[in-house]
Amino acid sequence: MLSQKRCWIHLSRRAISNTKAATASPSQPKRRRSTTFSDTLNKGPSFEDFVNGKAAQTVLDPLQQARDNVEEAKRLPKWLKVPIPKGSNFHKLKKDVRELKLSTVCEEAKCPNIGECWGGADKSKATATIMLLGDTCTRGCRFCSVKTNRTPTKPDPMEPENTAEAVSRWGLGYVVLTTVDRDDLSDGGSHHLAETVRKIKQKAPNTLVETLSGDFRGDLNMVEVMAQSGLDVYAHNMETVQELTPHVRDRRATYAQSLSVLNHAKKTVPTLITKTSLMLGLGETDDQVLQTLKDLRAIGCDIVTFGQYMRPTKRHMKVVEYVNPEKFEYWKNKALELGFLYCASGPLVRSSYKAGEAFLENILRKRLTN
């Protein structure tokens, strides 16, 4: 009897449940229990991230990223492996950067030379490339690990003063200033960068200043603002050969536009040293590299550097070739033959690699004493 009663109760509950389901409004969504579902795909960028320009900020699972880094390190040629950054000067520069709320391309772009450039015993020979206008770029080049967003935060009005204070503290003989691209600003950030140069010259008049700036969307008036700011070296990177530019760089950065920037800077202030950098290992041919060098000499570019492209993460374009050190030596000799004043060329060379120790500094010092 008890068993029959239980059965009747069970059937009654089921009938009530079925009745509710049948009478429910067809427009009312069926309720589902929430579930926890986690996989590699769900941890990646969403469609909304791409629409908002935030896809590059998506961070991979730390453990998986560590595994990827280990695997990548195993595949690297021996000449591309570097020691872990250390040393009192390295930590001093890092502390000052944090305290003054500055960003450095050394950290943001994961430069392999950060230990060598920051960690020397003589801080007057240390080179730190300070990245102005924040740490978020409005462009999305396929080779670069700097964060991207269409609407970055507004520039810090105290950044020029803080940067000059940092340079003064460090006692640097040579400083490199660079910026993210800020297409959201009407002047591309040129006046902010120019003001930083002027502040440095006031606080540290003996410090030589190189700026590595963007193309300001091709606005040559902004190029003039920079060229006339009191800087010593005007640098703007071509990055790669003409044929690969649309594949490697953001569509707003063109080969011809970059040439026009370097050309106009030299015309504005003929005594300026102009400088650019090229990455190798992207699939370029020798003829293409040679033509790029000739194009640069045709506009009077003085300095060129060559370095190996290194893939920052698996979200970035792959390395086509790890170029042998002998090939880098070949391009150095070829550049000097074509009339460049100086060429730094090697697998680990970057555009601002140990700039304060380069022959470039000697050139400027001689000009100042003549």
N, C-alpha and C positions, 0 to 999 in steps of 0.2 A: 504493500500500500504506500509506504514511504517512497519507494522507488518510482511508482507511478506519479506521485505528486511532484517529485523533482522533475520528471520528464515533462509534465504538464507546464510547470513553471518555465522550464527551458524553452518549450515550444511557444509559450505565450510571449516571452521576451523577444524571440526571433520574429514573431508575427508583428509585434509592435515596431521593431526595428525596420522590417520590410515596409510597413505602412508608412512610416516617416520618410523613408527613402522614396517611396512612390509618390507621396504628396509634396515632396520638396520642389521648390521652384527650379525649372530647368536652367535658369540663368545663374543660379547659386553655385559657385565652384565647390567641387568636392574637396573636403578637408583631408589633408594628408599629414601624417606624422613627420616632423622634421627629422632629417637624417644628417649625419656627419659624413661627408664624402671628401676625401682629400687625395689628390694625385698631382702629378707634375703639370698636367694641363691646366687644372684649376688654379695653380699657383702662378701661372703665367699672366701676361697682360690681357685685360678684357677688351672687347670692342670699344667700350667707352674710353678706355685708356688711350687707344689709338686716336680716337676722335679729338680728345682733349690734349693730345700731344704729351701724354704722361707715360707712354709705354716703356720708354727707356729707363724709367725710374723703378720698374718692377724688379724686385730683388729675388734672385734664385735662393732656394733652400741653402742655408749656410753649409751644411754637411755636403750636399751635392756639389756646391761651388768649390769646396775644398778638394773634393775628389777630382773635379775637372782640372783644377790648378795643378794637382800632382801629376795627372796624366799628361797635361800639356808640357810640364817641366821635363818629363821623361823623353818627350819627343824632340826637345830643343837641342840644337847643336851645342857643343861644349863652349863655343865662343860667346854664347848668349846667356850663359848662367852667371849670376852675380851674387855676391855675399849679402847677407841680411844687414840692413842699415843699422849702424850703431855709432857710439862716440858721444862725448859730452857736448860738442858743438852741434851735432845733429839734434839732440834733445833740447838744447837751448833755443835753436831756431824754431823747433816745433812748438815749444812753450810760448814763445813770443807771438807766433802766428795765431795760436788759440786765444791768447790774452787780448790781442788787438783785433780779434774777429776778422782775420784776413783769410783768404783762400789762396792756395798755390797750385799751379798747374802740375807741379812736381807730384803732388798727392792726388789731385782730381784725375789726371791722365795716367796715373799709375806708372810714372816714369821709372825705368829700371836703374837710373843713375842717381836716385835721390840720396843714397848713402854716400856716394862719392862726392857729390856736389855739396851736400850739407855737412858732411862729417869730418872734413879736414881739420887739422890742428890749427891752421891759420885762418881765422874767420874772414880776414881781408881778402882771401882767395876763394871763399865760399860763394856759390852762386845759387840764389833762390829766385825762381821765377814766380812773381806774385801775380795772381789772377784777380783782376778788378771787375767791378760790376756784378758781383755775386758769383755763385758756382753753378748757375743754370743757364744754358744756352738756348736761344730760340731756333736754332737749326739742328738738324739731325744727320750729320755726316756718318757714313757707314763704318768708319775706322776709329771713331772717337768715343771714349768712355765717359766724357763729361755729361752730366744730366741735361735733359732737354725738356722744355716746356714753352708753349706759345706766349704765356704771360708770367714771366718770372717776377719775383718781388722787386720793388723799387730800389734803385741804387742807394747805398748808405752815404749820406752827405758827409759823414766824418771819415770816409775811406781815404781820400787824398791825404788828410792830416795824419791818420793812423799809419798809412803806408810810409810816409816820410819819416815818422817817428821810428818805425821798425828799421828802416834803412840806416837811420842815424845811430840807433842802438847797436846794430850789427857791425858798423864801421866798414861796410862793403866798399870796395873800390869800383865795383861794376854791378849794376842791378838790371834785371830784365823784368819789364812790366808787360803783361799780356791781358787780354780780355776775352770773355765769351762774346759771341755775336749777340747783339741786342737790337734786333730788327723792330722791337716794340717801341724803341725810343726814336724820336724824330731825327736826332743827330747821330744815332748809333752808339752813343756814349762817348763821342770824340772829345767833347768839352770836359767831361769828367776825367778822362785819361790825361788830357793836356794839363788840367789843373794839378793832377798828381805829379806830373813831371816838374812843374814849376815849384810845388811844395818841396820836393826832394832837393832841387837845386838850391832852395833857400836854406834848408836844414843841413844838407850835406853837399856843399858846393864842389867838393873834389870827387864826388861820385859820378861815374859815367853812367848814362841812362840809355838803355835800349828798350824800345817798345815793339812788341809783337802784336799788331792789331789786325782786325778784320778788314773787310772791303767796304764797310759803310754803305752797302747796297749800291756801290758804284758812284756815290756822291763825292765828286772830287773836291768840293768845297770843304768837306770834312777831312779829307786827306791833307788839305792845306792847313787846317787847324792843328793837326798833329805835327806836321812837318815844321811848323813855326813855333812849337811849344818850348823849344830849348833842348830837345832830346839830342843825343849823339848818334844813334843808329836807328834807322827806320826799317823795321822788319815786317814782312808780310809773307806768309807761306803759300807757295804754289801747290804743295802737297804731292802732286803727281803730274804725269804727262797729260797733254791735251786730250788724247784719245780715251783715257780712263777717267777723266774728271767727272763726267756725268754719272758714272757708275760708283765712284768713290766718295765724292763730295755731295753736300746738299745741293739741290737743283738751283738755289739762289746764288751759289758760288761758282762762277765760270772761269775758265782759263783766261780768256781775253780780259775779263774784269780785273783779275788779280794782276795781270801784266800792266794794266792801265794805272792801278794804284801805285805800284813801284815806280812806274815811269813818271807819274805826276809828282810824287814826293821828291824825286831827284830834280825835276824841273823847277819845283817851288823853291827848294834850297839846294843848289848844286853841290855844296860842300858836304851834304849829308852822305853818310855811308848807308847804302841800301842792302838789304839782306833777305834771303829766302831759304826755304828748306824743301827737300824732296824725300819721299819715302820710297824705298825699293822693296821688291818682293810682292808687288801687287799684280804682276803679269805684264809689266812694261817691257818693251824691246829696247835694245841698245840704240837703234836709230831714233826711237822716240825720245829717249833720255838726251841724246846728243842734240836733237832739234830743240828741246826745251832749254838746254844750256845756251844754244845760239840765240834763241829768242830773248833770254835774259840778258845776254851781253849786248844785244841790239838796243836795249833800253838803258844800258849803263849800270846794271845791277853789279854790285861790288863783291858780295859774299854769298856763297852757297854752301849748304851742308847736306850731307846724305846720311840717312839712317835706315835701319831695317824696320819694316812694318811689323808690329807685334799685335796679335789679336787680343783685345782686352778681355772679352767674354765670348761665349758661344753665340750671343745675339749679334755679334759683329761679323763683318766679312772675313772670310778665311784667308790665311797666308797662302799665296800661290807658290812662293819659293823663299827659302832661307838662303840669302845671297852670301857667298863666300867672302871672307875678309880681303882676299886678293882682288876681288872685283871692286870692292870699295876703294882700294888703293888706286886701281885703274881710273876710276871716275875722278878721284882727287887730282891725279896728274893731268887728266884731260881738261878739267876745269881751269887749272893753273895755266895750261897751254893756251886756252882760249882768252886768258887775260883777267880772270877773277883775282882780286887782291888776296883772297884767302879762301880755303876750302877745308872744312872739317868733314871727314868721311869715314864711317865705320859702322858696324852692326848696331852698336849701342849709342851712337851719336844721335842727339836730338837737337832741335833748332837752337836751344839755349844751353846746350851741354858745356859746362865749365867755361862759360863765355868770358868770365873775368880773367881767365888764364890764357885765353886764346891770343893769337897774333893780332886779332882785331883790336885788342886793348892797346897793344904796342903802337899800332897805326895811329890811334886817336891820341895817345900820349905825345907822340912825335909831332903831330899837327898842333897840339896845344902849346908845345915849347918852341915851335918855329915862329 
